[in-house]
Structure formats: structure tokens, C-alpha cells
Amino acid sequence: MCRSIRTLRPPVLPEEATEEDVRAAALQFIRKVSGFRAPAAHNREVFDRAVDEVAEATRKLLDGLEVRGGAGATRRATRPSAPGAV
């Protein structure tokens, strides 16, 4: 099943993006870029590593974004860090 990548930052997403949301977006991106829905066994390690790296980059992006506007307040699009994240 193919899922579209959706915007993961507030206010587009009413609540904060979950780890599942971030991972699904990363997986969809890697599928699109690689042209594979699921990699062959000999490509599994590099495929999974790419998904992990894109998910981590997405977490860092969402953690650093500053969303302005709306109710006149400035807020950071913060979310809890993944275990082991720096």
C-alpha cells in the first residue's frame, strides 16, 4: 500500500508527529527515490540504513523548526527525542 508523504509540522498536523509518522514518511521517501517498494535481500541493509538516516534527519528538522503565526504566538515544533538521540 502506498502512502503519500504528509506535512508533519504544526499547525498542519494538529498534534505532534509520532515516531510512526516520521518513519512512514522516511520509508515512503526512500521507496520513491530507490524505485523499490521492498528491497532485495542484498539491498536490505543499505535500504534500512537509508530509512533510519532520513527519519533521523526528519526528527532533527522537526525539533528545530520554529512555527510563527496563527494565534500570534511563536512556538517550536518540538517533539520528544528518540531514545539514544543526541
PDB file of N, CA, C and O in Angstrom:
ATOM      1  N   MET A   1       0.847  -1.176   0.000  1.00  0.00           N
ATOM      2  CA  MET A   1       0.000   0.000   0.000  1.00  0.00           C
ATOM      3  C   MET A   1       0.892   1.239   0.000  1.00  0.00           C
ATOM      4  O   MET A   1       1.842   1.336   0.776  1.00  0.00           O
ATOM      5  N   CYS A   2       0.578   2.156  -0.859  1.00  0.00           N
ATOM      6  CA  CYS A   2       1.384   3.371  -0.995  1.00  0.00           C
ATOM      7  C   CYS A   2       0.726   4.501  -0.211  1.00  0.00           C
ATOM      8  O   CYS A   2      -0.464   4.773  -0.369  1.00  0.00           O
ATOM      9  N   ARG A   3       1.526   5.159   0.643  1.00  0.00           N
ATOM     10  CA  ARG A   3       1.023   6.308   1.399  1.00  0.00           C
ATOM     11  C   ARG A   3       1.715   7.558   0.898  1.00  0.00           C
ATOM     12  O   ARG A   3       2.912   7.546   0.611  1.00  0.00           O
ATOM     13  N   SER A   4       0.971   8.613   0.796  1.00  0.00           N
ATOM     14  CA  SER A   4       1.569   9.897   0.439  1.00  0.00           C
ATOM     15  C   SER A   4       2.291  10.446   1.650  1.00  0.00           C
ATOM     16  O   SER A   4       1.871  10.237   2.788  1.00  0.00           O
ATOM     17  N   ILE A   5       3.380  11.148   1.396  1.00  0.00           N
ATOM     18  CA  ILE A   5       4.079  11.807   2.489  1.00  0.00           C
ATOM     19  C   ILE A   5       3.276  13.050   2.839  1.00  0.00           C
ATOM     20  O   ILE A   5       2.932  13.838   1.958  1.00  0.00           O
ATOM     21  N   ARG A   6       2.977  13.226   4.113  1.00  0.00           N
ATOM     22  CA  ARG A   6       2.191  14.379   4.535  1.00  0.00           C
ATOM     23  C   ARG A   6       3.052  15.316   5.376  1.00  0.00           C
ATOM     24  O   ARG A   6       4.095  14.924   5.899  1.00  0.00           O
ATOM     25  N   THR A   7       2.603  16.540   5.492  1.00  0.00           N
ATOM     26  CA  THR A   7       3.298  17.529   6.309  1.00  0.00           C
ATOM     27  C   THR A   7       3.212  17.093   7.767  1.00  0.00           C
ATOM     28  O   THR A   7       2.138  16.746   8.259  1.00  0.00           O
ATOM     29  N   LEU A   8       4.354  17.114   8.454  1.00  0.00           N
ATOM     30  CA  LEU A   8       4.408  16.611   9.817  1.00  0.00           C
ATOM     31  C   LEU A   8       4.556  17.699  10.875  1.00  0.00           C
ATOM     32  O   LEU A   8       4.693  17.386  12.058  1.00  0.00           O
ATOM     33  N   ARG A   9       4.531  18.957  10.483  1.00  0.00           N
ATOM     34  CA  ARG A   9       4.731  20.018  11.466  1.00  0.00           C
ATOM     35  C   ARG A   9       3.418  20.708  11.791  1.00  0.00           C
ATOM     36  O   ARG A   9       2.492  20.721  10.980  1.00  0.00           O
ATOM     37  N   PRO A  10       3.346  21.287  12.998  1.00  0.00           N
ATOM     38  CA  PRO A  10       2.178  22.097  13.330  1.00  0.00           C
ATOM     39  C   PRO A  10       2.191  23.374  12.495  1.00  0.00           C
ATOM     40  O   PRO A  10       3.286  23.794  12.121  1.00  0.00           O
ATOM     41  N   PRO A  11       1.139  23.996  12.186  1.00  0.00           N
ATOM     42  CA  PRO A  11      -0.235  23.657  12.547  1.00  0.00           C
ATOM     43  C   PRO A  11      -0.901  22.726  11.553  1.00  0.00           C
ATOM     44  O   PRO A  11      -2.072  22.386  11.728  1.00  0.00           O
ATOM     45  N   VAL A  12      -0.192  22.300  10.511  1.00  0.00           N
ATOM     46  CA  VAL A  12      -0.792  21.400   9.528  1.00  0.00           C
ATOM     47  C   VAL A  12      -1.215  20.092  10.185  1.00  0.00           C
ATOM     48  O   VAL A  12      -2.320  19.602   9.953  1.00  0.00           O
ATOM     49  N   LEU A  13      -0.347  19.537  10.991  1.00  0.00           N
ATOM     50  CA  LEU A  13      -0.666  18.343  11.762  1.00  0.00           C
ATOM     51  C   LEU A  13      -1.103  18.831  13.143  1.00  0.00           C
ATOM     52  O   LEU A  13      -0.305  19.438  13.857  1.00  0.00           O
ATOM     53  N   PRO A  14      -2.356  18.579  13.533  1.00  0.00           N
ATOM     54  CA  PRO A  14      -2.864  19.161  14.778  1.00  0.00           C
ATOM     55  C   PRO A  14      -2.072  18.755  16.018  1.00  0.00           C
ATOM     56  O   PRO A  14      -1.900  19.561  16.933  1.00  0.00           O
ATOM     57  N   GLU A  15      -1.597  17.533  16.056  1.00  0.00           N
ATOM     58  CA  GLU A  15      -0.773  17.102  17.176  1.00  0.00           C
ATOM     59  C   GLU A  15       0.652  16.876  16.660  1.00  0.00           C
ATOM     60  O   GLU A  15       0.902  16.939  15.457  1.00  0.00           O
ATOM     61  N   GLU A  16       1.555  16.619  17.557  1.00  0.00           N
ATOM     62  CA  GLU A  16       2.934  16.423  17.149  1.00  0.00           C
ATOM     63  C   GLU A  16       3.092  15.097  16.422  1.00  0.00           C
ATOM     64  O   GLU A  16       2.400  14.123  16.721  1.00  0.00           O
ATOM     65  N   ALA A  17       4.010  15.071  15.467  1.00  0.00           N
ATOM     66  CA  ALA A  17       4.266  13.864  14.685  1.00  0.00           C
ATOM     67  C   ALA A  17       4.790  12.764  15.596  1.00  0.00           C
ATOM     68  O   ALA A  17       5.635  13.002  16.459  1.00  0.00           O
ATOM     69  N   THR A  18       4.282  11.574  15.394  1.00  0.00           N
ATOM     70  CA  THR A  18       4.743  10.419  16.170  1.00  0.00           C
ATOM     71  C   THR A  18       5.945   9.789  15.476  1.00  0.00           C
ATOM     72  O   THR A  18       6.256  10.109  14.329  1.00  0.00           O
ATOM     73  N   GLU A  19       6.605   8.900  16.180  1.00  0.00           N
ATOM     74  CA  GLU A  19       7.710   8.154  15.575  1.00  0.00           C
ATOM     75  C   GLU A  19       7.202   7.377  14.358  1.00  0.00           C
ATOM     76  O   GLU A  19       7.896   7.269  13.348  1.00  0.00           O
ATOM     77  N   GLU A  20       6.004   6.848  14.464  1.00  0.00           N
ATOM     78  CA  GLU A  20       5.397   6.105  13.352  1.00  0.00           C
ATOM     79  C   GLU A  20       5.199   7.017  12.134  1.00  0.00           C
ATOM     80  O   GLU A  20       5.464   6.603  11.005  1.00  0.00           O
ATOM     81  N   ASP A  21       4.738   8.249  12.354  1.00  0.00           N
ATOM     82  CA  ASP A  21       4.565   9.214  11.261  1.00  0.00           C
ATOM     83  C   ASP A  21       5.901   9.502  10.573  1.00  0.00           C
ATOM     84  O   ASP A  21       5.998   9.503   9.346  1.00  0.00           O
ATOM     85  N   VAL A  22       6.929   9.747  11.394  1.00  0.00           N
ATOM     86  CA  VAL A  22       8.258  10.083  10.860  1.00  0.00           C
ATOM     87  C   VAL A  22       8.816   8.899  10.082  1.00  0.00           C
ATOM     88  O   VAL A  22       9.331   9.067   8.977  1.00  0.00           O
ATOM     89  N   ARG A  23       8.716   7.719  10.647  1.00  0.00           N
ATOM     90  CA  ARG A  23       9.241   6.504   9.987  1.00  0.00           C
ATOM     91  C   ARG A  23       8.495   6.232   8.677  1.00  0.00           C
ATOM     92  O   ARG A  23       9.118   5.877   7.676  1.00  0.00           O
ATOM     93  N   ALA A  24       7.172   6.394   8.673  1.00  0.00           N
ATOM     94  CA  ALA A  24       6.384   6.158   7.456  1.00  0.00           C
ATOM     95  C   ALA A  24       6.782   7.140   6.352  1.00  0.00           C
ATOM     96  O   ALA A  24       6.887   6.751   5.189  1.00  0.00           O
ATOM     97  N   ALA A  25       7.002   8.390   6.701  1.00  0.00           N
ATOM     98  CA  ALA A  25       7.425   9.382   5.706  1.00  0.00           C
ATOM     99  C   ALA A  25       8.812   9.051   5.169  1.00  0.00           C
ATOM    100  O   ALA A  25       9.053   9.161   3.966  1.00  0.00           O
ATOM    101  N   ALA A  26       9.726   8.648   6.048  1.00  0.00           N
ATOM    102  CA  ALA A  26      11.079   8.285   5.623  1.00  0.00           C
ATOM    103  C   ALA A  26      11.045   7.073   4.706  1.00  0.00           C
ATOM    104  O   ALA A  26      11.730   7.047   3.683  1.00  0.00           O
ATOM    105  N   LEU A  27      10.260   6.078   5.061  1.00  0.00           N
ATOM    106  CA  LEU A  27      10.143   4.874   4.233  1.00  0.00           C
ATOM    107  C   LEU A  27       9.581   5.211   2.857  1.00  0.00           C
ATOM    108  O   LEU A  27      10.084   4.727   1.844  1.00  0.00           O
ATOM    109  N   GLN A  28       8.549   6.033   2.820  1.00  0.00           N
ATOM    110  CA  GLN A  28       7.951   6.422   1.542  1.00  0.00           C
ATOM    111  C   GLN A  28       8.949   7.179   0.671  1.00  0.00           C
ATOM    112  O   GLN A  28       9.009   6.967  -0.540  1.00  0.00           O
ATOM    113  N   PHE A  29       9.732   8.061   1.291  1.00  0.00           N
ATOM    114  CA  PHE A  29      10.748   8.813   0.555  1.00  0.00           C
ATOM    115  C   PHE A  29      11.792   7.875  -0.048  1.00  0.00           C
ATOM    116  O   PHE A  29      12.139   8.008  -1.222  1.00  0.00           O
ATOM    117  N   ILE A  30      12.289   6.933   0.742  1.00  0.00           N
ATOM    118  CA  ILE A  30      13.307   6.001   0.255  1.00  0.00           C
ATOM    119  C   ILE A  30      12.734   5.094  -0.824  1.00  0.00           C
ATOM    120  O   ILE A  30      13.424   4.779  -1.794  1.00  0.00           O
ATOM    121  N   ARG A  31      11.495   4.673  -0.671  1.00  0.00           N
ATOM    122  CA  ARG A  31      10.858   3.879  -1.733  1.00  0.00           C
ATOM    123  C   ARG A  31      10.799   4.663  -3.037  1.00  0.00           C
ATOM    124  O   ARG A  31      11.086   4.124  -4.106  1.00  0.00           O
ATOM    125  N   LYS A  32      10.429   5.924  -2.948  1.00  0.00           N
ATOM    126  CA  LYS A  32      10.310   6.756  -4.144  1.00  0.00           C
ATOM    127  C   LYS A  32      11.662   6.964  -4.798  1.00  0.00           C
ATOM    128  O   LYS A  32      11.797   6.804  -6.011  1.00  0.00           O
ATOM    129  N   VAL A  33      12.666   7.320  -4.006  1.00  0.00           N
ATOM    130  CA  VAL A  33      13.997   7.602  -4.536  1.00  0.00           C
ATOM    131  C   VAL A  33      14.637   6.347  -5.124  1.00  0.00           C
ATOM    132  O   VAL A  33      15.250   6.403  -6.190  1.00  0.00           O
ATOM    133  N   SER A  34      14.496   5.216  -4.431  1.00  0.00           N
ATOM    134  CA  SER A  34      15.150   3.986  -4.888  1.00  0.00           C
ATOM    135  C   SER A  34      14.385   3.290  -6.007  1.00  0.00           C
ATOM    136  O   SER A  34      14.969   2.547  -6.796  1.00  0.00           O
ATOM    137  N   GLY A  35      13.091   3.529  -6.074  1.00  0.00           N
ATOM    138  CA  GLY A  35      12.273   2.841  -7.066  1.00  0.00           C
ATOM    139  C   GLY A  35      11.855   1.447  -6.633  1.00  0.00           C
ATOM    140  O   GLY A  35      11.287   0.696  -7.426  1.00  0.00           O
ATOM    141  N   PHE A  36      12.129   1.092  -5.376  1.00  0.00           N
ATOM    142  CA  PHE A  36      11.764  -0.225  -4.849  1.00  0.00           C
ATOM    143  C   PHE A  36      10.758  -0.087  -3.733  1.00  0.00           C
ATOM    144  O   PHE A  36      10.946   0.719  -2.821  1.00  0.00           O
ATOM    145  N   ARG A  37       9.691  -0.863  -3.794  1.00  0.00           N
ATOM    146  CA  ARG A  37       8.745  -0.898  -2.679  1.00  0.00           C
ATOM    147  C   ARG A  37       9.376  -1.656  -1.527  1.00  0.00           C
ATOM    148  O   ARG A  37       9.259  -1.255  -0.369  1.00  0.00           O
ATOM    149  N   ALA A  38      10.040  -2.747  -1.849  1.00  0.00           N
ATOM    150  CA  ALA A  38      10.775  -3.548  -0.872  1.00  0.00           C
ATOM    151  C   ALA A  38      12.071  -3.980  -1.547  1.00  0.00           C
ATOM    152  O   ALA A  38      12.043  -4.459  -2.680  1.00  0.00           O
ATOM    153  N   PRO A  39      13.196  -3.819  -0.876  1.00  0.00           N
ATOM    154  CA  PRO A  39      14.466  -4.153  -1.496  1.00  0.00           C
ATOM    155  C   PRO A  39      14.716  -5.664  -1.536  1.00  0.00           C
ATOM    156  O   PRO A  39      14.160  -6.421  -0.740  1.00  0.00           O
ATOM    157  N   ALA A  40      15.552  -6.077  -2.464  1.00  0.00           N
ATOM    158  CA  ALA A  40      16.012  -7.461  -2.500  1.00  0.00           C
ATOM    159  C   ALA A  40      16.892  -7.690  -1.273  1.00  0.00           C
ATOM    160  O   ALA A  40      17.378  -6.737  -0.664  1.00  0.00           O
ATOM    161  N   ALA A  41      17.089  -8.930  -0.921  1.00  0.00           N
ATOM    162  CA  ALA A  41      17.868  -9.276   0.277  1.00  0.00           C
ATOM    163  C   ALA A  41      19.244  -8.627   0.265  1.00  0.00           C
ATOM    164  O   ALA A  41      19.722  -8.184   1.310  1.00  0.00           O
ATOM    165  N   HIS A  42      19.885  -8.562  -0.886  1.00  0.00           N
ATOM    166  CA  HIS A  42      21.236  -7.998  -0.950  1.00  0.00           C
ATOM    167  C   HIS A  42      21.249  -6.472  -0.802  1.00  0.00           C
ATOM    168  O   HIS A  42      22.314  -5.883  -0.619  1.00  0.00           O
ATOM    169  N   ASN A  43      20.086  -5.831  -0.877  1.00  0.00           N
ATOM    170  CA  ASN A  43      19.993  -4.378  -0.693  1.00  0.00           C
ATOM    171  C   ASN A  43      19.304  -3.988   0.616  1.00  0.00           C
ATOM    172  O   ASN A  43      19.184  -2.800   0.916  1.00  0.00           O
ATOM    173  N   ARG A  44      18.859  -4.952   1.385  1.00  0.00           N
ATOM    174  CA  ARG A  44      18.081  -4.687   2.599  1.00  0.00           C
ATOM    175  C   ARG A  44      18.836  -3.797   3.592  1.00  0.00           C
ATOM    176  O   ARG A  44      18.263  -2.846   4.123  1.00  0.00           O
ATOM    177  N   GLU A  45      20.100  -4.092   3.846  1.00  0.00           N
ATOM    178  CA  GLU A  45      20.851  -3.326   4.849  1.00  0.00           C
ATOM    179  C   GLU A  45      20.976  -1.852   4.463  1.00  0.00           C
ATOM    180  O   GLU A  45      20.733  -0.974   5.292  1.00  0.00           O
ATOM    181  N   VAL A  46      21.345  -1.579   3.234  1.00  0.00           N
ATOM    182  CA  VAL A  46      21.525  -0.185   2.802  1.00  0.00           C
ATOM    183  C   VAL A  46      20.171   0.537   2.738  1.00  0.00           C
ATOM    184  O   VAL A  46      20.088   1.726   3.046  1.00  0.00           O
ATOM    185  N   PHE A  47      19.126  -0.172   2.344  1.00  0.00           N
ATOM    186  CA  PHE A  47      17.775   0.398   2.295  1.00  0.00           C
ATOM    187  C   PHE A  47      17.320   0.793   3.707  1.00  0.00           C
ATOM    188  O   PHE A  47      16.865   1.915   3.929  1.00  0.00           O
ATOM    189  N   ASP A  48      17.446  -0.142   4.657  1.00  0.00           N
ATOM    190  CA  ASP A  48      17.037   0.133   6.040  1.00  0.00           C
ATOM    191  C   ASP A  48      17.861   1.251   6.663  1.00  0.00           C
ATOM    192  O   ASP A  48      17.330   2.078   7.404  1.00  0.00           O
ATOM    193  N   ARG A  49      19.148   1.277   6.369  1.00  0.00           N
ATOM    194  CA  ARG A  49      20.008   2.340   6.901  1.00  0.00           C
ATOM    195  C   ARG A  49      19.566   3.697   6.356  1.00  0.00           C
ATOM    196  O   ARG A  49      19.545   4.686   7.089  1.00  0.00           O
ATOM    197  N   ALA A  50      19.213   3.744   5.072  1.00  0.00           N
ATOM    198  CA  ALA A  50      18.753   5.000   4.472  1.00  0.00           C
ATOM    199  C   ALA A  50      17.454   5.464   5.133  1.00  0.00           C
ATOM    200  O   ALA A  50      17.291   6.656   5.392  1.00  0.00           O
ATOM    201  N   VAL A  51      16.541   4.553   5.405  1.00  0.00           N
ATOM    202  CA  VAL A  51      15.293   4.918   6.078  1.00  0.00           C
ATOM    203  C   VAL A  51      15.598   5.483   7.464  1.00  0.00           C
ATOM    204  O   VAL A  51      15.023   6.496   7.860  1.00  0.00           O
ATOM    205  N   ASP A  52      16.492   4.838   8.197  1.00  0.00           N
ATOM    206  CA  ASP A  52      16.870   5.315   9.534  1.00  0.00           C
ATOM    207  C   ASP A  52      17.474   6.714   9.471  1.00  0.00           C
ATOM    208  O   ASP A  52      17.151   7.569  10.295  1.00  0.00           O
ATOM    209  N   GLU A  53      18.347   6.946   8.498  1.00  0.00           N
ATOM    210  CA  GLU A  53      19.015   8.249   8.382  1.00  0.00           C
ATOM    211  C   GLU A  53      18.040   9.357   7.994  1.00  0.00           C
ATOM    212  O   GLU A  53      18.127  10.471   8.509  1.00  0.00           O
ATOM    213  N   VAL A  54      17.115   9.054   7.090  1.00  0.00           N
ATOM    214  CA  VAL A  54      16.114  10.051   6.704  1.00  0.00           C
ATOM    215  C   VAL A  54      15.178  10.329   7.879  1.00  0.00           C
ATOM    216  O   VAL A  54      14.798  11.478   8.102  1.00  0.00           O
ATOM    217  N   ALA A  55      14.804   9.301   8.631  1.00  0.00           N
ATOM    218  CA  ALA A  55      13.953   9.505   9.809  1.00  0.00           C
ATOM    219  C   ALA A  55      14.670  10.383  10.833  1.00  0.00           C
ATOM    220  O   ALA A  55      14.056  11.275  11.419  1.00  0.00           O
ATOM    221  N   GLU A  56      15.961  10.140  11.053  1.00  0.00           N
ATOM    222  CA  GLU A  56      16.725  10.952  11.999  1.00  0.00           C
ATOM    223  C   GLU A  56      16.819  12.403  11.521  1.00  0.00           C
ATOM    224  O   GLU A  56      16.658  13.326  12.319  1.00  0.00           O
ATOM    225  N   ALA A  57      17.075  12.611  10.239  1.00  0.00           N
ATOM    226  CA  ALA A  57      17.130  13.971   9.691  1.00  0.00           C
ATOM    227  C   ALA A  57      15.773  14.664   9.841  1.00  0.00           C
ATOM    228  O   ALA A  57      15.711  15.861  10.119  1.00  0.00           O
ATOM    229  N   THR A  58      14.701  13.916   9.660  1.00  0.00           N
ATOM    230  CA  THR A  58      13.361  14.470   9.821  1.00  0.00           C
ATOM    231  C   THR A  58      13.113  14.870  11.272  1.00  0.00           C
ATOM    232  O   THR A  58      12.556  15.936  11.538  1.00  0.00           O
ATOM    233  N   ARG A  59      13.527  14.013  12.215  1.00  0.00           N
ATOM    234  CA  ARG A  59      13.379  14.353  13.638  1.00  0.00           C
ATOM    235  C   ARG A  59      14.123  15.645  13.966  1.00  0.00           C
ATOM    236  O   ARG A  59      13.593  16.518  14.653  1.00  0.00           O
ATOM    237  N   LYS A  60      15.355  15.758  13.469  1.00  0.00           N
ATOM    238  CA  LYS A  60      16.153  16.961  13.729  1.00  0.00           C
ATOM    239  C   LYS A  60      15.502  18.192  13.122  1.00  0.00           C
ATOM    240  O   LYS A  60      15.478  19.255  13.743  1.00  0.00           O
ATOM    241  N   LEU A  61      14.976  18.057  11.915  1.00  0.00           N
ATOM    242  CA  LEU A  61      14.294  19.171  11.271  1.00  0.00           C
ATOM    243  C   LEU A  61      13.087  19.607  12.089  1.00  0.00           C
ATOM    244  O   LEU A  61      12.932  20.793  12.381  1.00  0.00           O
ATOM    245  N   LEU A  62      12.232  18.662  12.460  1.00  0.00           N
ATOM    246  CA  LEU A  62      11.032  18.999  13.225  1.00  0.00           C
ATOM    247  C   LEU A  62      11.383  19.589  14.588  1.00  0.00           C
ATOM    248  O   LEU A  62      10.704  20.499  15.065  1.00  0.00           O
ATOM    249  N   ASP A  63      12.438  19.078  15.214  1.00  0.00           N
ATOM    250  CA  ASP A  63      12.865  19.609  16.506  1.00  0.00           C
ATOM    251  C   ASP A  63      13.362  21.048  16.404  1.00  0.00           C
ATOM    252  O   ASP A  63      13.237  21.814  17.360  1.00  0.00           O
ATOM    253  N   GLY A  64      13.924  21.422  15.258  1.00  0.00           N
ATOM    254  CA  GLY A  64      14.493  22.752  15.107  1.00  0.00           C
ATOM    255  C   GLY A  64      13.592  23.790  14.479  1.00  0.00           C
ATOM    256  O   GLY A  64      13.901  24.980  14.528  1.00  0.00           O
ATOM    257  N   LEU A  65      12.484  23.372  13.889  1.00  0.00           N
ATOM    258  CA  LEU A  65      11.593  24.331  13.235  1.00  0.00           C
ATOM    259  C   LEU A  65      10.926  25.259  14.230  1.00  0.00           C
ATOM    260  O   LEU A  65      10.527  24.844  15.318  1.00  0.00           O
ATOM    261  N   GLU A  66      10.812  26.500  13.849  1.00  0.00           N
ATOM    262  CA  GLU A  66      10.074  27.486  14.632  1.00  0.00           C
ATOM    263  C   GLU A  66       8.876  27.896  13.797  1.00  0.00           C
ATOM    264  O   GLU A  66       9.029  28.425  12.696  1.00  0.00           O
ATOM    265  N   VAL A  67       7.693  27.653  14.315  1.00  0.00           N
ATOM    266  CA  VAL A  67       6.453  27.948  13.592  1.00  0.00           C
ATOM    267  C   VAL A  67       5.891  29.255  14.126  1.00  0.00           C
ATOM    268  O   VAL A  67       5.612  29.384  15.319  1.00  0.00           O
ATOM    269  N   ARG A  68       5.729  30.213  13.239  1.00  0.00           N
ATOM    270  CA  ARG A  68       5.189  31.523  13.634  1.00  0.00           C
ATOM    271  C   ARG A  68       3.829  31.721  13.008  1.00  0.00           C
ATOM    272  O   ARG A  68       3.490  31.100  12.001  1.00  0.00           O
ATOM    273  N   GLY A  69       3.058  32.595  13.621  1.00  0.00           N
ATOM    274  CA  GLY A  69       1.753  32.908  13.052  1.00  0.00           C
ATOM    275  C   GLY A  69       0.646  32.255  13.839  1.00  0.00           C
ATOM    276  O   GLY A  69       0.823  31.846  14.987  1.00  0.00           O
ATOM    277  N   GLY A  70      -0.492  32.168  13.203  1.00  0.00           N
ATOM    278  CA  GLY A  70      -1.635  31.568  13.877  1.00  0.00           C
ATOM    279  C   GLY A  70      -2.211  32.507  14.909  1.00  0.00           C
ATOM    280  O   GLY A  70      -2.708  33.579  14.561  1.00  0.00           O
ATOM    281  N   ALA A  71      -2.156  32.130  16.164  1.00  0.00           N
ATOM    282  CA  ALA A  71      -2.738  32.908  17.254  1.00  0.00           C
ATOM    283  C   ALA A  71      -1.797  34.001  17.742  1.00  0.00           C
ATOM    284  O   ALA A  71      -1.940  34.471  18.870  1.00  0.00           O
ATOM    285  N   GLY A  72      -0.842  34.413  16.923  1.00  0.00           N
ATOM    286  CA  GLY A  72       0.067  35.471  17.298  1.00  0.00           C
ATOM    287  C   GLY A  72       1.223  35.004  18.161  1.00  0.00           C
ATOM    288  O   GLY A  72       2.038  35.813  18.605  1.00  0.00           O
ATOM    289  N   ALA A  73       1.297  33.716  18.397  1.00  0.00           N
ATOM    290  CA  ALA A  73       2.356  33.179  19.246  1.00  0.00           C
ATOM    291  C   ALA A  73       3.414  32.498  18.390  1.00  0.00           C
ATOM    292  O   ALA A  73       3.139  32.005  17.297  1.00  0.00           O
ATOM    293  N   THR A  74       4.608  32.486  18.911  1.00  0.00           N
ATOM    294  CA  THR A  74       5.696  31.750  18.281  1.00  0.00           C
ATOM    295  C   THR A  74       5.872  30.476  19.071  1.00  0.00           C
ATOM    296  O   THR A  74       5.925  30.499  20.301  1.00  0.00           O
ATOM    297  N   ARG A  75       5.961  29.368  18.368  1.00  0.00           N
ATOM    298  CA  ARG A  75       6.192  28.119  19.080  1.00  0.00           C
ATOM    299  C   ARG A  75       7.114  27.240  18.264  1.00  0.00           C
ATOM    300  O   ARG A  75       7.160  27.323  17.037  1.00  0.00           O
ATOM    301  N   ARG A  76       7.833  26.414  18.956  1.00  0.00           N
ATOM    302  CA  ARG A  76       8.706  25.465  18.286  1.00  0.00           C
ATOM    303  C   ARG A  76       7.910  24.203  18.006  1.00  0.00           C
ATOM    304  O   ARG A  76       7.062  23.784  18.795  1.00  0.00           O
ATOM    305  N   ALA A  77       8.207  23.616  16.868  1.00  0.00           N
ATOM    306  CA  ALA A  77       7.588  22.337  16.530  1.00  0.00           C
ATOM    307  C   ALA A  77       8.390  21.247  17.230  1.00  0.00           C
ATOM    308  O   ALA A  77       9.111  20.481  16.590  1.00  0.00           O
ATOM    309  N   THR A  78       8.257  21.189  18.532  1.00  0.00           N
ATOM    310  CA  THR A  78       9.077  20.255  19.309  1.00  0.00           C
ATOM    311  C   THR A  78       8.366  18.936  19.488  1.00  0.00           C
ATOM    312  O   THR A  78       7.139  18.846  19.453  1.00  0.00           O
ATOM    313  N   ARG A  79       9.161  17.938  19.679  1.00  0.00           N
ATOM    314  CA  ARG A  79       8.672  16.596  19.938  1.00  0.00           C
ATOM    315  C   ARG A  79       9.707  15.893  20.784  1.00  0.00           C
ATOM    316  O   ARG A  79      10.872  16.290  20.778  1.00  0.00           O
ATOM    317  N   PRO A  80       9.327  14.885  21.496  1.00  0.00           N
ATOM    318  CA  PRO A  80      10.291  14.180  22.325  1.00  0.00           C
ATOM    319  C   PRO A  80      11.353  13.514  21.461  1.00  0.00           C
ATOM    320  O   PRO A  80      11.054  12.995  20.385  1.00  0.00           O
ATOM    321  N   SER A  81      12.571  13.531  21.928  1.00  0.00           N
ATOM    322  CA  SER A  81      13.660  12.888  21.197  1.00  0.00           C
ATOM    323  C   SER A  81      13.539  11.388  21.307  1.00  0.00           C
ATOM    324  O   SER A  81      13.037  10.856  22.297  1.00  0.00           O
ATOM    325  N   ALA A  82      14.008  10.710  20.268  1.00  0.00           N
ATOM    326  CA  ALA A  82      14.022   9.262  20.272  1.00  0.00           C
ATOM    327  C   ALA A  82      15.051   8.773  21.280  1.00  0.00           C
ATOM    328  O   ALA A  82      16.040   9.460  21.536  1.00  0.00           O
ATOM    329  N   PRO A  83      14.834   7.608  21.850  1.00  0.00           N
ATOM    330  CA  PRO A  83      15.830   7.083  22.769  1.00  0.00           C
ATOM    331  C   PRO A  83      17.183   6.965  22.060  1.00  0.00           C
ATOM    332  O   PRO A  83      17.273   6.449  20.946  1.00  0.00           O
ATOM    333  N   GLY A  84      18.207   7.442  22.716  1.00  0.00           N
ATOM    334  CA  GLY A  84      19.543   7.371  22.145  1.00  0.00           C
ATOM    335  C   GLY A  84      19.859   8.508  21.209  1.00  0.00           C
ATOM    336  O   GLY A  84      20.986   8.596  20.722  1.00  0.00           O
ATOM    337  N   ALA A  85      18.899   9.394  20.931  1.00  0.00           N
ATOM    338  CA  ALA A  85      19.143  10.525  20.037  1.00  0.00           C
ATOM    339  C   ALA A  85      19.934  11.591  20.773  1.00  0.00           C
ATOM    340  O   ALA A  85      19.832  11.731  21.992  1.00  0.00           O
ATOM    341  N   VAL A  86      20.711  12.330  20.029  1.00  0.00           N
ATOM    342  CA  VAL A  86      21.523  13.389  20.623  1.00  0.00           C
ATOM    343  C   VAL A  86      20.934  14.725  20.310  1.00  0.00           C
ATOM    344  O   VAL A  86      21.475  15.750  20.724  1.00  0.00           O
TER     345      VAL A  86
END
